[in-house]
Amino acid sequence: MLGKTVSVHIGQAGCQLGHAVWELYCLEHGVQADGRAGPWKACARETAESAFSRNGNRFTPRAVMCDTDPTVIDEVRHGAYRQLFAPDCLISHKEGAAGNYAVGRNAVGRAILPQVSQAVRRQAEACDRLEGLILYHSYGGGTGSGFTPLLMESLRNSYGRKTLLQMAVYPSPKLATGTVEPYNTVACLQACEPLSSGVILLDNEAMYGIIQKYFGGSMTSSDYTRANRLCAQLISSLTAGFRFSGEQNATLADISTNLIPYPRLIYLSPSYAPMRRSGYVESSDKRAASQQLVAEALSDENLFVKVAAKNKPFLAACMMFRGALSVSEGKSVLGRTWSDLFGRVKIAHNDQPPTRVPDTGIDVGPSALAVLSNTPAVVGKFRNLGRKFDSMFGQGAFLATYFANGYNRDQFVSAREHLSSIDQAYMESVDDPSVYDTPTASPGEQPRGPEQYRMKFSRPNGPGFHGPSLDGSGLDGSGLDGSGLDGSGLDGSGLDGSGLDGSGLDGLGYTGPGPRGPGSKSPGSKGPGPRGPGSKSPGSRGPGSKSPGFQGPGPRYYEE
């Protein structure tokens, strides 16, 4: 008996991708756009209930679509598939998350959480054999990044041992839709990792390359229809094992069991073949066609996340053959070379051939191959993300909205250090980490590793740390506490005042240029520099200071 899953589509990316996925599922299972049973395909009648809830002759997707912005959900409510989805499973709010993780998690996300949790619970309780839940979302959007971990916490409490698999759209440098995507992604990665059973990464930059190579077109940031339909073909092949009967299927639990050797290494890179435009003619030589299929699926050009994985060892992989190509033929095509490269490979097969969506320009063949691989090459994506985060956070850019919605500097630094720890975890899992070396810093910049990462950005022409750190602009204020541990030094300008006690060891005080501590009668520093308690000179603001903050060149950091 086939297991059943519940799909949850979150935010704009998750809902638009979900629309393409369910369009394809309807064709594969013989369900019409209004939910009625259509012309049955082979094996479709007995397997339709694996993805749909059945009520007489009507089928409803076992899915929930939610977004804080009503625009995308309204498109589904009034689109071609408006009669397919249950009305109580299309959930929206009055205002969006404005592309901000903190707003999506702490503000508008909490407003729709009870309604979404209840809708998911109804779908799960209707399953006689719930295998797990699949969440479709983006890392860069406000709702996709902020609301997803909030919902996952609720789902993990309700379905503790069930599989929670993420289909996550990773931000792309070429097709970025928001300036603060690095902030959202870093925060979401930290919040979701302890709750997730596995993450299948999807990358718009990789989609851009696939569309240019195989279909001769281009993709803009405002039109993702073709990219979503390509992703739908991939997801259909990945999920065919628990939607159609077969002797060597790969279930949802198999993905986490076979592909995740260590708890933190949960980020999976998918690839798919064949990529065919309409009118493509297959080779009449079956073995040659099979070899081409396998070669395409294992090439970097067909990866749905842009990483340099070619000729680099994999921790584990799962190859899911579909259609006419049998497992024995697939193994013979793979040969010893690929088996040595992968190390640990699970091979699955399903007899159901892929299905073509009409009028899309995307064709399918009699066979398809989807590959999920766990490769340390994915750290290249995280290192690029870290560089972007450092560049923005080092200047204190776009932080005010996060602070206003309950996300502070401590949490930013903790999330950034977590990102570095993912890199370290992957490098510890391989024998030769140098194989995966990528540039980690701009020319002339000292690279930051997992242990060396500290957000220290010195103010020009002045002492102290004036970049963002744990609290304030340094650890607390402009330095460790103010401009030093307390004021301009450890306490004022020195340990206590200008020296160890008030005016110095001998009571004369510090009369040279520099900061003035309590009890000192010297004028102190009049130029740019840190200000201690009692000082009237401009500069960074420490405890007890009445100056507005940093008056010199450079960014100004907001108090929380």
FENJOPE-V806608 format. One record per residue. N is the residue number from 1. RES is the residue in one small letter. PSI is psi as a letter, one per 30 degrees, with the letter a starting at -180 (* if undefined). OMEGA is omega in whole degrees, 0 to 359 (NA if undefined). Layout:
BEGIN
n-><N | N>
res-><RES | RES>
psi-><PSI | PSI>
omega-><OMEGA | OMEGA>
END
This chain:
BEGIN
n-><1 | 2 | 3 | 4 | 5 | 6 | 7 | 8 | 9 | 10 | 11 | 12 | 13 | 14 | 15 | 16 | 17 | 18 | 19 | 20 | 21 | 22 | 23 | 24 | 25 | 26 | 27 | 28 | 29 | 30 | 31 | 32 | 33 | 34 | 35 | 36 | 37 | 38 | 39 | 40 | 41 | 42 | 43 | 44 | 45 | 46 | 47 | 48 | 49 | 50 | 51 | 52 | 53 | 54 | 55 | 56 | 57 | 58 | 59 | 60 | 61 | 62 | 63 | 64 | 65 | 66 | 67 | 68 | 69 | 70 | 71 | 72 | 73 | 74 | 75 | 76 | 77 | 78 | 79 | 80 | 81 | 82 | 83 | 84 | 85 | 86 | 87 | 88 | 89 | 90 | 91 | 92 | 93 | 94 | 95 | 96 | 97 | 98 | 99 | 100 | 101 | 102 | 103 | 104 | 105 | 106 | 107 | 108 | 109 | 110 | 111 | 112 | 113 | 114 | 115 | 116 | 117 | 118 | 119 | 120 | 121 | 122 | 123 | 124 | 125 | 126 | 127 | 128 | 129 | 130 | 131 | 132 | 133 | 134 | 135 | 136 | 137 | 138 | 139 | 140 | 141 | 142 | 143 | 144 | 145 | 146 | 147 | 148 | 149 | 150 | 151 | 152 | 153 | 154 | 155 | 156 | 157 | 158 | 159 | 160 | 161 | 162 | 163 | 164 | 165 | 166 | 167 | 168 | 169 | 170 | 171 | 172 | 173 | 174 | 175 | 176 | 177 | 178 | 179 | 180 | 181 | 182 | 183 | 184 | 185 | 186 | 187 | 188 | 189 | 190 | 191 | 192 | 193 | 194 | 195 | 196 | 197 | 198 | 199 | 200 | 201 | 202 | 203 | 204 | 205 | 206 | 207 | 208 | 209 | 210 | 211 | 212 | 213 | 214 | 215 | 216 | 217 | 218 | 219 | 220 | 221 | 222 | 223 | 224 | 225 | 226 | 227 | 228 | 229 | 230 | 231 | 232 | 233 | 234 | 235 | 236 | 237 | 238 | 239 | 240 | 241 | 242 | 243 | 244 | 245 | 246 | 247 | 248 | 249 | 250 | 251 | 252 | 253 | 254 | 255 | 256 | 257 | 258 | 259 | 260 | 261 | 262 | 263 | 264 | 265 | 266 | 267 | 268 | 269 | 270 | 271 | 272 | 273 | 274 | 275 | 276 | 277 | 278 | 279 | 280 | 281 | 282 | 283 | 284 | 285 | 286 | 287 | 288 | 289 | 290 | 291 | 292 | 293 | 294 | 295 | 296 | 297 | 298 | 299 | 300 | 301 | 302 | 303 | 304 | 305 | 306 | 307 | 308 | 309 | 310 | 311 | 312 | 313 | 314 | 315 | 316 | 317 | 318 | 319 | 320 | 321 | 322 | 323 | 324 | 325 | 326 | 327 | 328 | 329 | 330 | 331 | 332 | 333 | 334 | 335 | 336 | 337 | 338 | 339 | 340 | 341 | 342 | 343 | 344 | 345 | 346 | 347 | 348 | 349 | 350 | 351 | 352 | 353 | 354 | 355 | 356 | 357 | 358 | 359 | 360 | 361 | 362 | 363 | 364 | 365 | 366 | 367 | 368 | 369 | 370 | 371 | 372 | 373 | 374 | 375 | 376 | 377 | 378 | 379 | 380 | 381 | 382 | 383 | 384 | 385 | 386 | 387 | 388 | 389 | 390 | 391 | 392 | 393 | 394 | 395 | 396 | 397 | 398 | 399 | 400 | 401 | 402 | 403 | 404 | 405 | 406 | 407 | 408 | 409 | 410 | 411 | 412 | 413 | 414 | 415 | 416 | 417 | 418 | 419 | 420 | 421 | 422 | 423 | 424 | 425 | 426 | 427 | 428 | 429 | 430 | 431 | 432 | 433 | 434 | 435 | 436 | 437 | 438 | 439 | 440 | 441 | 442 | 443 | 444 | 445 | 446 | 447 | 448 | 449 | 450 | 451 | 452 | 453 | 454 | 455 | 456 | 457 | 458 | 459 | 460 | 461 | 462 | 463 | 464 | 465 | 466 | 467 | 468 | 469 | 470 | 471 | 472 | 473 | 474 | 475 | 476 | 477 | 478 | 479 | 480 | 481 | 482 | 483 | 484 | 485 | 486 | 487 | 488 | 489 | 490 | 491 | 492 | 493 | 494 | 495 | 496 | 497 | 498 | 499 | 500 | 501 | 502 | 503 | 504 | 505 | 506 | 507 | 508 | 509 | 510 | 511 | 512 | 513 | 514 | 515 | 516 | 517 | 518 | 519 | 520 | 521 | 522 | 523 | 524 | 525 | 526 | 527 | 528 | 529 | 530 | 531 | 532 | 533 | 534 | 535 | 536 | 537 | 538 | 539 | 540 | 541 | 542 | 543 | 544 | 545 | 546 | 547 | 548 | 549 | 550 | 551 | 552 | 553 | 554 | 555 | 556 | 557 | 558 | 559 | 560>
res-><m | l | g | k | t | v | s | v | h | i | g | q | a | g | c | q | l | g | h | a | v | w | e | l | y | c | l | e | h | g | v | q | a | d | g | r | a | g | p | w | k | a | c | a | r | e | t | a | e | s | a | f | s | r | n | g | n | r | f | t | p | r | a | v | m | c | d | t | d | p | t | v | i | d | e | v | r | h | g | a | y | r | q | l | f | a | p | d | c | l | i | s | h | k | e | g | a | a | g | n | y | a | v | g | r | n | a | v | g | r | a | i | l | p | q | v | s | q | a | v | r | r | q | a | e | a | c | d | r | l | e | g | l | i | l | y | h | s | y | g | g | g | t | g | s | g | f | t | p | l | l | m | e | s | l | r | n | s | y | g | r | k | t | l | l | q | m | a | v | y | p | s | p | k | l | a | t | g | t | v | e | p | y | n | t | v | a | c | l | q | a | c | e | p | l | s | s | g | v | i | l | l | d | n | e | a | m | y | g | i | i | q | k | y | f | g | g | s | m | t | s | s | d | y | t | r | a | n | r | l | c | a | q | l | i | s | s | l | t | a | g | f | r | f | s | g | e | q | n | a | t | l | a | d | i | s | t | n | l | i | p | y | p | r | l | i | y | l | s | p | s | y | a | p | m | r | r | s | g | y | v | e | s | s | d | k | r | a | a | s | q | q | l | v | a | e | a | l | s | d | e | n | l | f | v | k | v | a | a | k | n | k | p | f | l | a | a | c | m | m | f | r | g | a | l | s | v | s | e | g | k | s | v | l | g | r | t | w | s | d | l | f | g | r | v | k | i | a | h | n | d | q | p | p | t | r | v | p | d | t | g | i | d | v | g | p | s | a | l | a | v | l | s | n | t | p | a | v | v | g | k | f | r | n | l | g | r | k | f | d | s | m | f | g | q | g | a | f | l | a | t | y | f | a | n | g | y | n | r | d | q | f | v | s | a | r | e | h | l | s | s | i | d | q | a | y | m | e | s | v | d | d | p | s | v | y | d | t | p | t | a | s | p | g | e | q | p | r | g | p | e | q | y | r | m | k | f | s | r | p | n | g | p | g | f | h | g | p | s | l | d | g | s | g | l | d | g | s | g | l | d | g | s | g | l | d | g | s | g | l | d | g | s | g | l | d | g | s | g | l | d | g | s | g | l | d | g | l | g | y | t | g | p | g | p | r | g | p | g | s | k | s | p | g | s | k | g | p | g | p | r | g | p | g | s | k | s | p | g | s | r | g | p | g | s | k | s | p | g | f | q | g | p | g | p | r | y | y | e | e>
psi-><k | k | l | k | l | k | k | j | j | k | a | e | e | e | e | e | e | e | e | e | e | f | e | e | e | e | e | e | g | h | k | l | f | g | f | l | k | a | j | k | l | k | f | e | e | f | f | e | f | f | f | l | k | k | j | c | g | k | k | k | k | i | l | k | k | k | k | f | k | f | e | e | e | e | e | e | f | g | a | f | h | f | f | e | k | k | e | f | g | j | k | l | l | f | k | l | g | h | g | k | e | e | e | e | e | f | c | f | e | f | e | f | e | e | e | e | e | e | e | e | e | e | e | e | f | f | k | f | i | k | e | a | k | k | k | k | l | l | f | f | l | e | e | e | e | e | f | e | e | e | e | e | e | e | e | e | e | e | i | e | g | l | k | j | k | k | j | k | j | k | k | k | f | f | h | k | f | k | e | g | e | e | e | e | e | e | e | e | e | e | e | f | e | f | f | k | f | l | j | j | k | k | k | f | e | e | e | e | e | e | e | e | e | f | f | g | a | l | k | l | f | f | j | g | e | e | e | e | e | e | e | e | e | e | e | e | e | e | f | e | f | g | f | k | k | l | f | h | l | j | l | e | e | e | e | e | e | f | f | j | f | k | e | f | i | g | j | k | j | l | l | k | k | l | j | k | l | k | g | k | k | l | k | f | j | e | e | e | e | e | e | e | e | e | e | e | f | g | l | f | f | g | k | g | k | j | l | i | f | k | g | k | k | k | e | l | l | k | j | j | k | k | b | f | k | l | e | e | e | e | e | e | e | e | a | e | e | e | e | e | e | e | d | j | k | k | k | l | k | k | f | j | l | l | k | k | k | l | h | f | g | k | l | l | a | f | l | l | k | k | k | k | k | j | k | f | f | f | f | e | e | e | e | e | e | e | e | e | e | e | e | e | e | f | g | g | k | h | f | e | e | e | e | f | g | g | j | a | e | e | e | e | e | e | e | e | e | e | e | e | f | e | e | e | e | e | e | f | f | l | e | i | f | f | f | g | k | l | k | g | l | l | k | f | k | k | k | j | a | e | f | f | j | k | i | j | j | k | k | k | g | k | l | l | j | g | l | k | b | e | k | b | f | b | e | j | b | f | b | e | j | c | f | b | e | j | b | f | b | e | j | c | f | b | e | j | b | f | b | f | j | c | f | a | e | g | f | f | l | j | f | l | k | a | l | k | l | k | f | k | g | l | f | a | k | f | a | k | l | l | k | l | k | f | k | g | k | l | a | l | k | a | k | f | k | g | l | f | a | j | f | a | k | l | l | k | k | k | k | *>
omega-><183 | 173 | 183 | 181 | 174 | 179 | 178 | 183 | 191 | 176 | 183 | 182 | 181 | 182 | 179 | 174 | 178 | 179 | 179 | 180 | 182 | 171 | 180 | 178 | 179 | 179 | 182 | 184 | 177 | 178 | 181 | 184 | 179 | 177 | 179 | 178 | 180 | 177 | 185 | 171 | 179 | 177 | 186 | 185 | 184 | 184 | 183 | 182 | 175 | 180 | 184 | 169 | 185 | 175 | 185 | 181 | 181 | 181 | 179 | 179 | 176 | 188 | 175 | 175 | 182 | 177 | 177 | 176 | 184 | 189 | 185 | 180 | 177 | 177 | 177 | 181 | 184 | 182 | 184 | 182 | 183 | 180 | 184 | 186 | 175 | 183 | 182 | 177 | 174 | 192 | 178 | 179 | 183 | 182 | 182 | 181 | 176 | 178 | 187 | 181 | 184 | 178 | 181 | 182 | 190 | 184 | 187 | 180 | 181 | 180 | 182 | 183 | 180 | 182 | 180 | 179 | 179 | 179 | 178 | 180 | 178 | 180 | 181 | 181 | 178 | 180 | 177 | 178 | 182 | 181 | 180 | 180 | 178 | 181 | 179 | 182 | 175 | 175 | 188 | 183 | 180 | 179 | 181 | 180 | 185 | 184 | 183 | 178 | 177 | 178 | 181 | 175 | 179 | 181 | 180 | 176 | 182 | 184 | 191 | 187 | 179 | 179 | 172 | 183 | 179 | 165 | 193 | 176 | 183 | 183 | 183 | 179 | 183 | 184 | 180 | 180 | 181 | 181 | 187 | 178 | 178 | 177 | 182 | 184 | 181 | 180 | 182 | 178 | 180 | 184 | 186 | 189 | 181 | 185 | 190 | 173 | 181 | 180 | 173 | 186 | 175 | 191 | 180 | 177 | 176 | 177 | 179 | 180 | 180 | 181 | 179 | 184 | 190 | 186 | 173 | 180 | 177 | 180 | 177 | 183 | 182 | 183 | 181 | 186 | 182 | 178 | 179 | 180 | 172 | 177 | 179 | 177 | 176 | 183 | 178 | 179 | 178 | 183 | 182 | 182 | 177 | 170 | 180 | 180 | 178 | 183 | 183 | 181 | 171 | 181 | 180 | 179 | 180 | 182 | 180 | 182 | 188 | 188 | 184 | 184 | 179 | 190 | 185 | 185 | 190 | 188 | 189 | 180 | 181 | 171 | 187 | 173 | 6 | 169 | 187 | 170 | 182 | 179 | 179 | 181 | 181 | 176 | 179 | 177 | 187 | 181 | 178 | 178 | 179 | 178 | 179 | 180 | 182 | 180 | 179 | 183 | 182 | 180 | 178 | 183 | 181 | 175 | 180 | 170 | 190 | 175 | 179 | 185 | 186 | 177 | 177 | 185 | 176 | 173 | 179 | 179 | 174 | 181 | 186 | 177 | 183 | 175 | 191 | 183 | 182 | 180 | 181 | 177 | 179 | 179 | 180 | 178 | 180 | 180 | 184 | 185 | 182 | 179 | 177 | 182 | 184 | 182 | 179 | 183 | 169 | 180 | 179 | 182 | 174 | 185 | 185 | 181 | 177 | 184 | 180 | 173 | 184 | 171 | 178 | 184 | 180 | 181 | 177 | 178 | 179 | 181 | 175 | 179 | 174 | 182 | 171 | 182 | 174 | 186 | 175 | 178 | 180 | 180 | 176 | 177 | 182 | 178 | 176 | 178 | 180 | 178 | 179 | 178 | 182 | 182 | 181 | 184 | 178 | 178 | 181 | 186 | 171 | 182 | 189 | 182 | 177 | 179 | 182 | 182 | 168 | 177 | 190 | 184 | 178 | 182 | 176 | 182 | 178 | 179 | 179 | 178 | 175 | 178 | 177 | 180 | 174 | 176 | 182 | 181 | 179 | 181 | 178 | 183 | 183 | 181 | 184 | 182 | 182 | 178 | 186 | 181 | 172 | 178 | 182 | 180 | 176 | 179 | 180 | 180 | 178 | 181 | 179 | 176 | 182 | 182 | 187 | 186 | 173 | 182 | 180 | 180 | 186 | 175 | 179 | 174 | 179 | 181 | 175 | 177 | 182 | 174 | 181 | 175 | 190 | 184 | 183 | 177 | 173 | 177 | 175 | 183 | 181 | 178 | 180 | 174 | 190 | 175 | 174 | 176 | 178 | 181 | 182 | 177 | 178 | 175 | 187 | 178 | 178 | 179 | 179 | 184 | 179 | 176 | 180 | 184 | 174 | 187 | 181 | 182 | 184 | 176 | 182 | 179 | 180 | 187 | 181 | 179 | 179 | 183 | 180 | 180 | 180 | 180 | 181 | 180 | 179 | 183 | 181 | 182 | 177 | 181 | 179 | 181 | 182 | 181 | 178 | 179 | 178 | 182 | 179 | 181 | 178 | 179 | 179 | 185 | 175 | 178 | 179 | 182 | 179 | 179 | 184 | 182 | 183 | 184 | 186 | 181 | 177 | 183 | 175 | 184 | 185 | 173 | 179 | NA>
END
